[in-house]
C-alpha cells in the first residue's frame, strides 16, 4: 500500500511538472506572439524604407539619364543645324556663281571650299543616319547632291537609302530614282551600268506620266544631261546618244524651261550636245 501511495505521489509530481512546463511554454508562446508583431512591423518598416530608398534612387538615376540624353540630343541637333547651315551656305555660293554663268568662279569655289564642304558632309551623314527626323527631305536632297558632286557614291547611297524610307510624292520618287541612277553611274565599287539605265528610264517614265507639261522641260534637262554624260563615259553607240541628245536639246530650248535653269545648265548642256555631235556626226 505504501509503495502504491509512493508511486501515486511520484506520478502527481510528474503531472505537476508537466503542467508547469506547459504553462511556461504557453506563456513563452504568448510573449513570442506579441513580440513578433513589433518585430514584423519593424522588419516591414525596414523593408518598406529599403524599397522606397531603392525606388527613389532608381527614379533619380532614370531622371538623370533622361535629362542627360535629352541634353545630348539637343546639343546634337544644334550642332547639326550649324553644320547644315555652313554646308548650304557654301553650296549656295557655288550654285549662284554657276547660275550667273560664272563657271570659273563656281569651279574656284569648289576647289577652295571643297575640303570644308566634304568634312561637313561626312559629319552630317552620321547624324542623318542616327536621327533622320532632324532633316527635311530638301535638306537631305542637298546632301545627296553634294555627295554626288564629289563622286562619293557610297555616302550618296547611304543618304538615299534613308530618304527611300520616307518618300511619298511622285516628285520625291522621281528624284530618288535619279539619285540612284547617278549613284550606279559613278565609277567605283557601286558602279552598275545596268542598274543606272533602269533608273534613268524610270525617271523618264515618271517625268512623262507624272510631271505637269509646264514643268517637264526642267526635269528633262536635268535627267538627260546626267544620262548623256553617263552614256558618253561608256562609249555607247550613236543611235542612243543621238536620241538622248535630241531630248536634251528640246528640253533646253523649250519656252517653259526656266531662264535661270537654262543659264545654270547652259555650259554643261552645250558641252554634252557638242560632244555627242563630234562623236556621232
Secondary structure as GFF3:
##gff-version 3
##sequence-region A 1 281
A	DSSP	alpha_helix	2	99	.	.	.	ID=ss1
A	DSSP	alpha_helix	103	130	.	.	.	ID=ss2
A	DSSP	three_ten_helix	132	134	.	.	.	ID=ss3
A	DSSP	alpha_helix	137	149	.	.	.	ID=ss4
A	DSSP	alpha_helix	153	164	.	.	.	ID=ss5
A	DSSP	alpha_helix	170	185	.	.	.	ID=ss6
A	DSSP	alpha_helix	193	210	.	.	.	ID=ss7
A	DSSP	alpha_helix	213	234	.	.	.	ID=ss8
A	DSSP	alpha_helix	238	253	.	.	.	ID=ss9
A	DSSP	alpha_helix	259	279	.	.	.	ID=ss10
###
